[in-house]
Amino acid sequence: MTDPASPRRHSADVQVIAQGSREILLVGTAHVSRESAELVRDLILEERPDRVCVELDAARYEALSQPRRWESLDLREVTRKRQLAPLLANLVLAAYQKKLGGALGVAPGSELVEAARVAESLGIPVVLCDRDVRITLRRVWASLSLWKKSMLLSTLAASLLDKPELDEETLRRLREQDVLSELMRELGEAMPGLKTALIDERDVFLARKILDAGGERVVAVVGAGHVAGIRRELEARRSVDLDEISRIPPVPFLWKAAAWVVPILVLGAIGVVGVRQGAEAMGQNLLFWIVATGLPTTIGAALSFAHPAVVLSAFGVAPFTALHPLLGAGHVLAFLQAWLVPPKVRELETVADDAGSLRRWWGNRLLRIFLVFLLTTIGGMIGTYVGGVEIVSNLLRG
């Protein structure tokens, strides 16, 4: 339970949790706050704990501590493994957080890096307690319905145009428990699946890692939105299967089966039209399918200012990828764009800043790869719908 009689006085952002002879100092921070960075530095220097736990996984720690990490990114491998969508979502979130920090002259996540830096300088073991961000993003995406996914993408896109105006006083209010509890409640009502994967599961994961960190006195630095949930889990000390909440959910069988519906329906309809109405009618329907899928995909490639070879390839790629549930025009064309126009080093270094400005997406080669992926995917979806509806309608009319 929380020890109200602790002889030391701490900031209101620090909660002291006593568990027998063990003491955990749980620090709630704002990830774009200079004040939070100063708080964790002073606390660690004063307390000299046995362990310092931070709300980071290995990938995010590397991302924050090594600004030039983009230089080692293998975009072709990322595209081949169909990981562009989660990487893009992560980049947009990072860009928005950096935009918040920029208004205050502080890098996002600086308090987490500062906690690790101070601990290492004192010879205190640092424990990375968060779940792999890639798993979190995949679980978030899998938990949402198609409509909720659209809402989330719209929100992310809108964040690029947002110009937040925050100061330390605003951030101080946001760290207050009642304000954050209300925010979490509203988030849960709007998107329960998102909150479960993004907040609740990570509260459980973080709490278990903090408990397993060892040491009699521990400083745990986490985002303020996680404090209530982590504290609840720390005090409950319930048995938790971390493997269960670290698993990427498999694609449901019905979704896998549904992915084959479009190609089977389209090819079947074209075949039946050929039997009923002759080779000429079948050829006309096949030509319509090629134009219907190829044209909007090509337009998407052109709007993204893709390499001319990518634009020309889009028309030939789309009719085939639309019939293959394991392929997508966006992934194929983004891979080709990455191969033909690899990003320059300076563009990799400025990608987070460029992502915060919609206009600069077309100027940064890495972001242009994402644009190729997004716009050709949208074009392919439109073409598949138009082509499929027309071919099935021709079959029914025949």
PEVENHU-V740219 format. One record per residue. RES is the residue in one small letter. PSI is psi in degrees with one decimal (NA if undefined). OMEGA is omega as a letter, one per 20 degrees, with the letter a starting at -180 (999 if undefined). NEAR is the number of other ideal C-beta (glycine too) atoms within 10 Angstrom. Layout:
res = {RES RES}
psi = {PSI PSI}
omega = {OMEGA OMEGA}
near = {NEAR NEAR}
This chain:
res = {m t d p a s p r r h s a d v q v i a q g s r e i l l v g t a h v s r e s a e l v r d l i l e e r p d r v c v e l d a a r y e a l s q p r r w e s l d l r e v t r k r q l a p l l a n l v l a a y q k k l g g a l g v a p g s e l v e a a r v a e s l g i p v v l c d r d v r i t l r r v w a s l s l w k k s m l l s t l a a s l l d k p e l d e e t l r r l r e q d v l s e l m r e l g e a m p g l k t a l i d e r d v f l a r k i l d a g g e r v v a v v g a g h v a g i r r e l e a r r s v d l d e i s r i p p v p f l w k a a a w v v p i l v l g a i g v v g v r q g a e a m g q n l l f w i v a t g l p t t i g a a l s f a h p a v v l s a f g v a p f t a l h p l l g a g h v l a f l q a w l v p p k v r e l e t v a d d a g s l r r w w g n r l l r i f l v f l l t t i g g m i g t y v g g v e i v s n l l r g}
psi = {163.7 138.9 97.5 -15.9 16.7 131.7 -17.0 145.0 132.9 164.5 155.5 -17.6 -0.4 121.5 129.4 119.7 116.3 132.9 86.6 -125.7 -4.3 145.4 129.7 123.9 106.2 116.2 119.5 125.2 165.2 129.4 -2.8 34.4 125.2 -35.9 -38.2 -40.6 -41.1 -38.4 -49.3 -35.1 -48.6 -38.6 -45.4 -40.5 -35.8 -43.1 -27.8 61.5 171.5 -28.3 149.8 118.8 138.4 148.9 67.3 148.9 175.9 -40.6 -44.8 -34.7 -43.5 -40.0 -40.1 -34.8 -14.9 87.3 -22.9 20.5 -27.7 -23.3 -27.1 4.2 124.8 93.3 -32.9 -39.8 -41.8 -44.0 -42.1 -35.2 8.4 44.2 14.8 -39.3 -52.1 -33.8 -40.7 -45.1 -41.9 -40.2 -42.8 -41.9 -42.3 -39.0 -40.5 -41.8 -38.1 -34.0 -40.5 -45.8 -32.8 -34.3 -21.7 -0.8 30.5 139.4 141.7 139.0 11.5 -32.0 -30.5 -44.0 -39.9 -40.8 -44.8 -40.8 -46.9 -43.0 -45.9 -36.6 -25.1 1.3 22.5 128.2 136.1 130.4 119.6 113.2 -6.9 158.5 149.2 125.7 -30.7 -37.4 -42.5 -46.4 -40.5 -38.3 -36.5 -48.9 -42.6 -23.6 -11.8 144.8 170.1 -40.8 -43.3 -34.4 -41.0 -41.7 -42.1 -44.7 -39.2 -40.7 -42.7 -42.4 -41.6 -31.2 -26.2 -26.8 -9.2 142.8 82.1 143.1 98.9 145.4 177.5 -31.5 -41.5 -45.2 -35.9 -40.0 -36.5 -23.3 -9.6 138.2 -40.7 -36.6 -46.6 -36.4 -39.5 -41.2 -43.8 -36.8 -44.7 -39.8 -41.6 -36.0 -38.3 -45.0 80.7 -40.6 -40.0 -45.7 -38.6 -49.0 -35.5 -32.8 -61.3 -49.3 -37.9 -30.5 -45.9 -46.2 -48.2 -44.1 -44.0 -41.0 -36.8 -43.6 -35.8 -0.1 -24.0 174.6 148.1 -31.0 124.3 135.1 122.6 119.3 115.0 162.0 144.1 -30.4 -15.5 -10.8 -49.7 -45.5 -41.4 -43.2 -42.5 -42.6 -38.3 -41.1 -30.5 -34.8 40.4 156.7 132.7 136.1 97.1 -28.2 -34.6 -39.4 8.9 7.3 135.4 119.9 134.3 153.6 125.0 148.0 -38.6 -36.7 -40.2 -43.4 -39.5 -30.3 -25.8 -9.1 -46.7 -52.9 -39.7 -42.6 -46.2 -50.9 -38.7 -42.4 -42.4 -40.7 -44.0 -39.9 -40.7 -40.7 -43.3 -42.0 -4.3 170.2 -34.5 -44.5 -39.4 -42.2 -39.0 -41.2 -38.8 -41.7 -40.4 -42.2 -44.0 -45.6 -43.4 -38.3 -37.7 -38.2 -52.7 -30.2 -39.9 -40.7 -41.8 -42.7 -41.3 -41.0 -27.1 0.5 42.0 166.1 143.0 -35.5 -32.6 -42.4 -44.9 -36.9 -27.8 -39.3 -35.5 -28.6 -42.7 -46.4 -29.4 -43.8 -29.2 -20.4 2.5 112.6 -17.8 -2.9 164.9 140.1 -37.9 -45.8 -43.7 -46.2 -32.6 -39.0 -43.5 -39.9 -43.4 -33.6 -42.0 -34.8 72.0 144.7 149.6 159.1 -45.2 -29.6 -32.6 -35.9 -27.4 10.9 -39.4 -38.7 -44.4 -34.1 -20.6 -4.9 118.3 -39.4 -35.1 -5.0 -34.5 -17.0 -20.1 124.5 -33.9 -46.2 -30.2 -31.9 -41.4 -39.0 -42.5 -45.8 -48.8 -51.6 -34.9 -30.6 -45.1 -44.5 -42.4 -38.4 -43.3 -46.6 -40.0 -41.7 -49.1 -47.8 -42.5 -44.5 -43.6 -42.9 -43.1 -38.4 -41.3 -37.2 -43.6 -35.3 -29.3 NA}
omega = {r a a a r a a r a r r r a r a a a r a r a a r r a a r a r a r a r a r r r a a r a a a r a a a a r r r r r a r r a a a r r a a a r a a a a a a a r a a r r a a a r a a a r r r r r a a r r r r r r r r a a r a a a a r r a a r r r r r a a r a r r a a r r a r a a r r a r r r a r r r a a a a r r r r r r r a r r r r r r a r a a r a r a r a r r r r r a r r a a r a r r r r r r r r r a a a a r a a a a a a a a r r a a a a r r r a a a a a a a r a a a r a a a a a a r r r a r a r r a r a r a r a a r a r a r r a a a r r r a a a a a a r a a a r a r r a r r a a a r a a r r r r r r r r r a a a r a a a r r r r r a r r a r r a r r r r a a a a a a a a a r a a a a r r a a a a a r r r r r a a a r a r a a r r a a a a r a a r r a a a r a a a a r r r r r r r r a a r r r r r r r a r r a a a a a a r r r r a r a 999}
near = {9 14 12 7 7 13 5 9 6 15 14 10 22 20 21 15 19 14 15 6 7 14 19 26 23 24 27 26 28 27 23 24 26 18 18 29 24 13 22 27 16 12 21 24 12 11 18 12 22 16 19 27 30 29 25 25 20 11 15 20 18 12 18 20 14 11 11 9 14 19 11 9 14 10 22 14 11 18 24 14 10 13 16 24 20 18 17 19 16 18 19 20 16 19 21 20 18 17 22 20 20 16 13 19 7 21 20 24 25 22 28 26 18 22 29 23 15 20 25 12 10 12 7 20 14 18 20 16 24 23 19 15 18 16 18 21 20 18 22 21 19 16 19 18 10 7 8 16 17 11 15 16 16 10 13 16 12 10 16 15 9 11 7 12 7 16 9 14 9 14 21 15 11 15 22 14 16 8 13 20 14 11 13 17 11 11 15 15 9 12 21 14 16 20 19 16 24 17 17 17 23 26 20 21 23 25 27 21 19 23 18 11 18 11 17 13 14 23 28 29 28 26 23 22 23 24 23 17 20 28 20 13 21 22 13 11 11 10 6 16 10 14 7 9 19 14 12 13 11 9 10 10 8 8 11 12 10 11 13 13 11 17 16 11 14 22 14 13 22 21 13 16 23 16 11 12 16 11 10 9 17 19 13 16 24 18 11 16 25 18 16 23 31 23 18 25 33 25 19 29 32 16 17 27 17 27 18 10 14 27 22 13 21 31 17 12 25 32 23 15 23 27 17 14 17 10 14 22 33 28 23 24 33 29 21 22 29 25 14 13 18 14 20 12 10 9 18 20 16 17 21 22 14 20 24 22 15 12 7 15 19 14 13 22 17 22 24 22 27 24 21 33 27 21 23 34 21 17 27 26 18 17 26 24 15 17 26 20 11 15 24 17 11 20 19 8 8 12}
